[in-house]
Amino acid sequence: MALDTENQFPRVVAFAGGVGGAKVAHGLAQILPPDHLTVIVNVGDDFVHHGLRISPDLDTVMYTLGGIANPQTGWGIQGDTLQNFEMLERYGVAPWFRLGDRDLATHLIRTQVLASGQTLTEATQKLSSGLGIQHTILPATDDPFTTIINTKEHGTLDFQEYFVKFRWQPTVVGISYKGEGEARATESALTAIAAADLLVICPSNPLLSVEPILRLGGMREAIQKCNVPCIAISPLIAGQAVKGPAAKLFAELNLDASVVGIARYYDELIDGLVMDIADQNAVAELRNVAPALSLYVTQTLMETIEDRARLAGEILRWQMEGISL
Ligand code: FO1
């Protein structure tokens, strides 16, 4: 891997969505200088609520890198209050999607910037610099692009209806991406990928967080063309998701909810797979299924801020020193 001689760090592009992705992005941000890390974030979860433009995955990555994320939920702002929520209830509105009082400021700014004709990339730049974040956080696209969940019990649902209103319990029979075919990866995202020495697909939900990034015009080609290692961190440990519906979704869509299923899902896109010690016994099967895939087994469960930096550091060392099993 060509290294940036200036300070021996690779230029990394991380693809993230949701809480697990934000944690690895945070680990990388604790190690890499600001101009050596770009986080490209899923926008398929975005929606308009109370007239406000809400981008949950961008906010989770921003709050996590900004050190203000709610540590219990992973999303929202630590110590935030819900007085707006109580007032809405007095007006007879019972919102199922809880927006914190401080969190509201983020949505107000984003809604204002977009209403003025600027892009989501510009709104995100304004917000993340306001939070003192020096690393670059980019939405994967500035175009409308929404993940739609088709369920047995309720038909098609918008993402947050499925995820929050119905607590991802409905049986998923299909996923589609509204905007596919028109929405394109941003130039900023494509430029970051072209300049990268290493691509990291964070332990995010492959179907709900990563696929909506890969489906954007130009994205998959840019990843395949940039000719540097692309590694994924399995979001499943011993067949279970750390948080969220990844394993349930895989099972519902007849995919193998295991590290082998993850390797199959990403297939040719990835050169390496990081998995948890709990899946050590899958190494032999992975050798058969994906002989060209280099593997790295470690503790991938991140419970502390230090865990995030440790995992990120191991991954960078693995890729820079070419250690593979
Ligand atoms: N998730 C919930 O389960 N309940 C909520 O009320 C909720 C509110 C919320 C507000 C802002 C925000 O950025 C995220 C929020 N989330 C909530 C999480 C969100 O649905 C998920 O983080 C992503 O969409 C999936 O990764």
Boltz pocket constraint, residues with backbone or C-beta under 6 A from the ligand:
constraints:
  - pocket:
      binder: B
      contacts: [[A, 17], [A, 18], [A, 19], [A, 45], [A, 55], [A, 56], [A, 57], [A, 59], [A, 60], [A, 75], [A, 76], [A, 96], [A, 97], [A, 98], [A, 99], [A, 100], [A, 103], [A, 160], [A, 163], [A, 164]]
      max_distance: 6.0
